[in-house]
Amino acid sequence: MSHQRNYEALYILPANLDDATVAAHVEKHKKLIEDNGGKVDLAEKWDKRKLAYPIKGHTEGNYCLLHFSAPATVPAELSRQFRISDEVIRGRVFLREG
């Protein structure tokens, strides 16, 4: 198995999505990480929050957080999925220390 590093992904889904749809998105991204050799330590949805500024016409969003360890190819693929998804308003993957 290749070297694993710790990452954090934070992404925003539209505020008008119901909890089941948001949960399905969290599961989809969790599965993507696990299917590619990663391990998810935390997957949670935060409350709806007002965005600091409008993004793609949205002023509120459902914030979702993932903490995971994975080979270096996984964050790149996750970032790509965030970019091409019609429902992800904004998504970022960060390297986590520790």
Rosetta constraint file for C-alpha pairs under 8 A:
AtomPair CA 2 CA 71 HARMONIC 6.02 0.50
AtomPair CA 3 CA 70 HARMONIC 7.73 0.50
AtomPair CA 3 CA 71 HARMONIC 5.78 0.50
AtomPair CA 3 CA 72 HARMONIC 7.85 0.50
AtomPair CA 4 CA 38 HARMONIC 7.72 0.50
AtomPair CA 4 CA 69 HARMONIC 5.77 0.50
AtomPair CA 4 CA 70 HARMONIC 4.66 0.50
AtomPair CA 4 CA 71 HARMONIC 4.65 0.50
AtomPair CA 4 CA 72 HARMONIC 7.17 0.50
AtomPair CA 5 CA 69 HARMONIC 5.21 0.50
AtomPair CA 5 CA 70 HARMONIC 5.66 0.50
AtomPair CA 5 CA 71 HARMONIC 6.48 0.50
AtomPair CA 5 CA 72 HARMONIC 7.27 0.50
AtomPair CA 5 CA 95 HARMONIC 7.60 0.50
AtomPair CA 5 CA 96 HARMONIC 7.96 0.50
AtomPair CA 6 CA 67 HARMONIC 7.40 0.50
AtomPair CA 6 CA 68 HARMONIC 5.77 0.50
AtomPair CA 6 CA 69 HARMONIC 4.28 0.50
AtomPair CA 6 CA 70 HARMONIC 6.74 0.50
AtomPair CA 6 CA 95 HARMONIC 6.11 0.50
AtomPair CA 6 CA 96 HARMONIC 5.20 0.50
AtomPair CA 6 CA 97 HARMONIC 6.94 0.50
AtomPair CA 6 CA 98 HARMONIC 7.56 0.50
AtomPair CA 7 CA 67 HARMONIC 5.85 0.50
AtomPair CA 7 CA 68 HARMONIC 5.35 0.50
AtomPair CA 7 CA 69 HARMONIC 5.91 0.50
AtomPair CA 7 CA 70 HARMONIC 7.63 0.50
AtomPair CA 7 CA 75 HARMONIC 7.66 0.50
AtomPair CA 7 CA 93 HARMONIC 6.79 0.50
AtomPair CA 7 CA 94 HARMONIC 5.53 0.50
AtomPair CA 7 CA 95 HARMONIC 4.47 0.50
AtomPair CA 7 CA 96 HARMONIC 4.80 0.50
AtomPair CA 8 CA 65 HARMONIC 7.22 0.50
AtomPair CA 8 CA 66 HARMONIC 5.59 0.50
AtomPair CA 8 CA 67 HARMONIC 4.55 0.50
AtomPair CA 8 CA 68 HARMONIC 6.37 0.50
AtomPair CA 8 CA 93 HARMONIC 5.69 0.50
AtomPair CA 8 CA 94 HARMONIC 5.13 0.50
AtomPair CA 8 CA 95 HARMONIC 6.30 0.50
AtomPair CA 8 CA 96 HARMONIC 6.06 0.50
AtomPair CA 9 CA 65 HARMONIC 5.75 0.50
AtomPair CA 9 CA 66 HARMONIC 5.02 0.50
AtomPair CA 9 CA 67 HARMONIC 6.52 0.50
AtomPair CA 9 CA 91 HARMONIC 7.24 0.50
AtomPair CA 9 CA 92 HARMONIC 5.66 0.50
AtomPair CA 9 CA 93 HARMONIC 4.25 0.50
AtomPair CA 9 CA 94 HARMONIC 6.17 0.50
AtomPair CA 10 CA 63 HARMONIC 7.05 0.50
AtomPair CA 10 CA 64 HARMONIC 5.73 0.50
AtomPair CA 10 CA 65 HARMONIC 4.68 0.50
AtomPair CA 10 CA 66 HARMONIC 6.52 0.50
AtomPair CA 10 CA 91 HARMONIC 5.78 0.50
AtomPair CA 10 CA 92 HARMONIC 5.54 0.50
AtomPair CA 10 CA 93 HARMONIC 6.53 0.50
AtomPair CA 11 CA 63 HARMONIC 5.87 0.50
AtomPair CA 11 CA 64 HARMONIC 5.39 0.50
AtomPair CA 11 CA 65 HARMONIC 6.71 0.50
AtomPair CA 11 CA 82 HARMONIC 7.78 0.50
AtomPair CA 11 CA 88 HARMONIC 6.87 0.50
AtomPair CA 11 CA 89 HARMONIC 7.48 0.50
AtomPair CA 11 CA 90 HARMONIC 5.58 0.50
AtomPair CA 11 CA 91 HARMONIC 3.94 0.50
AtomPair CA 11 CA 92 HARMONIC 6.23 0.50
AtomPair CA 12 CA 61 HARMONIC 5.69 0.50
AtomPair CA 12 CA 62 HARMONIC 5.41 0.50
AtomPair CA 12 CA 63 HARMONIC 4.61 0.50
AtomPair CA 12 CA 64 HARMONIC 6.22 0.50
AtomPair CA 12 CA 88 HARMONIC 5.86 0.50
AtomPair CA 12 CA 89 HARMONIC 5.43 0.50
AtomPair CA 12 CA 90 HARMONIC 5.36 0.50
AtomPair CA 12 CA 91 HARMONIC 6.29 0.50
AtomPair CA 13 CA 17 HARMONIC 7.55 0.50
AtomPair CA 13 CA 22 HARMONIC 7.32 0.50
AtomPair CA 13 CA 61 HARMONIC 5.46 0.50
AtomPair CA 13 CA 62 HARMONIC 4.98 0.50
AtomPair CA 13 CA 63 HARMONIC 6.53 0.50
AtomPair CA 13 CA 64 HARMONIC 7.75 0.50
AtomPair CA 13 CA 87 HARMONIC 5.99 0.50
AtomPair CA 13 CA 88 HARMONIC 4.96 0.50
AtomPair CA 13 CA 89 HARMONIC 5.60 0.50
AtomPair CA 13 CA 90 HARMONIC 7.60 0.50
AtomPair CA 14 CA 58 HARMONIC 7.05 0.50
AtomPair CA 14 CA 60 HARMONIC 6.96 0.50
AtomPair CA 14 CA 61 HARMONIC 4.77 0.50
AtomPair CA 14 CA 62 HARMONIC 6.07 0.50
AtomPair CA 14 CA 87 HARMONIC 6.71 0.50
AtomPair CA 14 CA 88 HARMONIC 7.29 0.50
AtomPair CA 14 CA 89 HARMONIC 6.68 0.50
AtomPair CA 15 CA 48 HARMONIC 6.38 0.50
AtomPair CA 15 CA 60 HARMONIC 5.52 0.50
AtomPair CA 15 CA 61 HARMONIC 4.21 0.50
AtomPair CA 15 CA 62 HARMONIC 5.37 0.50
AtomPair CA 16 CA 61 HARMONIC 7.95 0.50
AtomPair CA 17 CA 21 HARMONIC 6.12 0.50
AtomPair CA 17 CA 22 HARMONIC 6.46 0.50
AtomPair CA 18 CA 22 HARMONIC 6.40 0.50
AtomPair CA 19 CA 23 HARMONIC 6.02 0.50
AtomPair CA 20 CA 24 HARMONIC 6.13 0.50
AtomPair CA 21 CA 25 HARMONIC 6.37 0.50
AtomPair CA 22 CA 26 HARMONIC 6.37 0.50
AtomPair CA 22 CA 45 HARMONIC 7.70 0.50
AtomPair CA 22 CA 62 HARMONIC 7.68 0.50
AtomPair CA 23 CA 27 HARMONIC 6.20 0.50
AtomPair CA 23 CA 45 HARMONIC 7.56 0.50
AtomPair CA 24 CA 28 HARMONIC 6.08 0.50
AtomPair CA 25 CA 29 HARMONIC 6.30 0.50
AtomPair CA 26 CA 30 HARMONIC 6.09 0.50
AtomPair CA 26 CA 43 HARMONIC 6.84 0.50
AtomPair CA 26 CA 44 HARMONIC 7.39 0.50
AtomPair CA 26 CA 45 HARMONIC 7.72 0.50
AtomPair CA 26 CA 64 HARMONIC 7.20 0.50
AtomPair CA 27 CA 31 HARMONIC 5.98 0.50
AtomPair CA 28 CA 32 HARMONIC 6.27 0.50
AtomPair CA 29 CA 33 HARMONIC 6.40 0.50
AtomPair CA 29 CA 78 HARMONIC 7.39 0.50
AtomPair CA 30 CA 34 HARMONIC 6.30 0.50
AtomPair CA 30 CA 40 HARMONIC 6.59 0.50
AtomPair CA 30 CA 43 HARMONIC 7.30 0.50
AtomPair CA 30 CA 66 HARMONIC 7.81 0.50
AtomPair CA 31 CA 35 HARMONIC 5.81 0.50
AtomPair CA 32 CA 36 HARMONIC 6.33 0.50
AtomPair CA 32 CA 78 HARMONIC 7.60 0.50
AtomPair CA 33 CA 37 HARMONIC 6.70 0.50
AtomPair CA 33 CA 38 HARMONIC 5.06 0.50
AtomPair CA 33 CA 39 HARMONIC 6.83 0.50
AtomPair CA 33 CA 40 HARMONIC 7.19 0.50
AtomPair CA 33 CA 68 HARMONIC 7.90 0.50
AtomPair CA 33 CA 70 HARMONIC 7.28 0.50
AtomPair CA 33 CA 74 HARMONIC 6.33 0.50
AtomPair CA 33 CA 78 HARMONIC 7.67 0.50
AtomPair CA 34 CA 38 HARMONIC 4.65 0.50
AtomPair CA 34 CA 39 HARMONIC 5.63 0.50
AtomPair CA 34 CA 40 HARMONIC 7.04 0.50
AtomPair CA 36 CA 70 HARMONIC 7.93 0.50
AtomPair CA 36 CA 74 HARMONIC 6.54 0.50
AtomPair CA 37 CA 70 HARMONIC 6.30 0.50
AtomPair CA 37 CA 71 HARMONIC 6.99 0.50
AtomPair CA 38 CA 68 HARMONIC 6.87 0.50
AtomPair CA 38 CA 69 HARMONIC 5.55 0.50
AtomPair CA 38 CA 70 HARMONIC 3.98 0.50
AtomPair CA 38 CA 71 HARMONIC 6.69 0.50
AtomPair CA 38 CA 74 HARMONIC 7.40 0.50
AtomPair CA 39 CA 68 HARMONIC 5.53 0.50
AtomPair CA 39 CA 69 HARMONIC 5.32 0.50
AtomPair CA 39 CA 70 HARMONIC 6.33 0.50
AtomPair CA 40 CA 66 HARMONIC 7.15 0.50
AtomPair CA 40 CA 67 HARMONIC 6.05 0.50
AtomPair CA 40 CA 68 HARMONIC 4.23 0.50
AtomPair CA 40 CA 69 HARMONIC 6.55 0.50
AtomPair CA 41 CA 66 HARMONIC 7.59 0.50
AtomPair CA 41 CA 67 HARMONIC 5.45 0.50
AtomPair CA 41 CA 68 HARMONIC 5.31 0.50
AtomPair CA 41 CA 69 HARMONIC 7.70 0.50
AtomPair CA 42 CA 65 HARMONIC 7.54 0.50
AtomPair CA 42 CA 66 HARMONIC 5.42 0.50
AtomPair CA 42 CA 67 HARMONIC 4.91 0.50
AtomPair CA 42 CA 68 HARMONIC 6.90 0.50
AtomPair CA 43 CA 64 HARMONIC 7.55 0.50
AtomPair CA 43 CA 65 HARMONIC 5.82 0.50
AtomPair CA 43 CA 66 HARMONIC 4.56 0.50
AtomPair CA 43 CA 67 HARMONIC 6.64 0.50
AtomPair CA 44 CA 64 HARMONIC 5.79 0.50
AtomPair CA 44 CA 65 HARMONIC 5.41 0.50
AtomPair CA 44 CA 66 HARMONIC 6.63 0.50
AtomPair CA 45 CA 62 HARMONIC 7.11 0.50
AtomPair CA 45 CA 63 HARMONIC 5.98 0.50
AtomPair CA 45 CA 64 HARMONIC 4.35 0.50
AtomPair CA 45 CA 65 HARMONIC 6.32 0.50
AtomPair CA 46 CA 62 HARMONIC 6.67 0.50
AtomPair CA 46 CA 63 HARMONIC 5.24 0.50
AtomPair CA 46 CA 64 HARMONIC 5.83 0.50
AtomPair CA 46 CA 65 HARMONIC 7.52 0.50
AtomPair CA 47 CA 62 HARMONIC 6.27 0.50
AtomPair CA 47 CA 63 HARMONIC 6.71 0.50
AtomPair CA 48 CA 60 HARMONIC 6.75 0.50
AtomPair CA 48 CA 61 HARMONIC 5.43 0.50
AtomPair CA 48 CA 62 HARMONIC 4.53 0.50
AtomPair CA 48 CA 63 HARMONIC 6.51 0.50
AtomPair CA 49 CA 60 HARMONIC 5.54 0.50
AtomPair CA 49 CA 61 HARMONIC 5.64 0.50
AtomPair CA 49 CA 62 HARMONIC 6.55 0.50
AtomPair CA 49 CA 63 HARMONIC 7.24 0.50
AtomPair CA 50 CA 59 HARMONIC 5.95 0.50
AtomPair CA 50 CA 60 HARMONIC 4.27 0.50
AtomPair CA 50 CA 61 HARMONIC 6.54 0.50
AtomPair CA 51 CA 55 HARMONIC 7.83 0.50
AtomPair CA 51 CA 58 HARMONIC 7.81 0.50
AtomPair CA 51 CA 59 HARMONIC 5.32 0.50
AtomPair CA 51 CA 60 HARMONIC 5.18 0.50
AtomPair CA 51 CA 61 HARMONIC 6.77 0.50
AtomPair CA 52 CA 59 HARMONIC 7.90 0.50
AtomPair CA 53 CA 59 HARMONIC 6.65 0.50
AtomPair CA 54 CA 58 HARMONIC 5.25 0.50
AtomPair CA 54 CA 59 HARMONIC 4.77 0.50
AtomPair CA 54 CA 60 HARMONIC 7.98 0.50
AtomPair CA 55 CA 59 HARMONIC 6.84 0.50
AtomPair CA 55 CA 89 HARMONIC 6.84 0.50
AtomPair CA 55 CA 90 HARMONIC 7.91 0.50
AtomPair CA 56 CA 89 HARMONIC 6.89 0.50
AtomPair CA 58 CA 89 HARMONIC 7.90 0.50
AtomPair CA 70 CA 74 HARMONIC 6.21 0.50
AtomPair CA 70 CA 75 HARMONIC 7.78 0.50
AtomPair CA 72 CA 76 HARMONIC 7.24 0.50
AtomPair CA 73 CA 77 HARMONIC 6.43 0.50
AtomPair CA 74 CA 78 HARMONIC 6.08 0.50
AtomPair CA 75 CA 79 HARMONIC 6.01 0.50
AtomPair CA 75 CA 93 HARMONIC 6.32 0.50
AtomPair CA 76 CA 80 HARMONIC 6.23 0.50
AtomPair CA 77 CA 81 HARMONIC 6.20 0.50
AtomPair CA 78 CA 82 HARMONIC 6.29 0.50
AtomPair CA 78 CA 93 HARMONIC 7.72 0.50
AtomPair CA 79 CA 83 HARMONIC 6.31 0.50
AtomPair CA 79 CA 91 HARMONIC 6.97 0.50
AtomPair CA 79 CA 92 HARMONIC 6.54 0.50
AtomPair CA 79 CA 93 HARMONIC 6.54 0.50
AtomPair CA 80 CA 84 HARMONIC 6.31 0.50
AtomPair CA 81 CA 85 HARMONIC 5.94 0.50
AtomPair CA 82 CA 88 HARMONIC 5.83 0.50
AtomPair CA 82 CA 90 HARMONIC 7.11 0.50
AtomPair CA 82 CA 91 HARMONIC 5.60 0.50
AtomPair CA 82 CA 92 HARMONIC 7.91 0.50
AtomPair CA 83 CA 88 HARMONIC 7.42 0.50
AtomPair CA 83 CA 90 HARMONIC 7.73 0.50
AtomPair CA 83 CA 91 HARMONIC 7.45 0.50
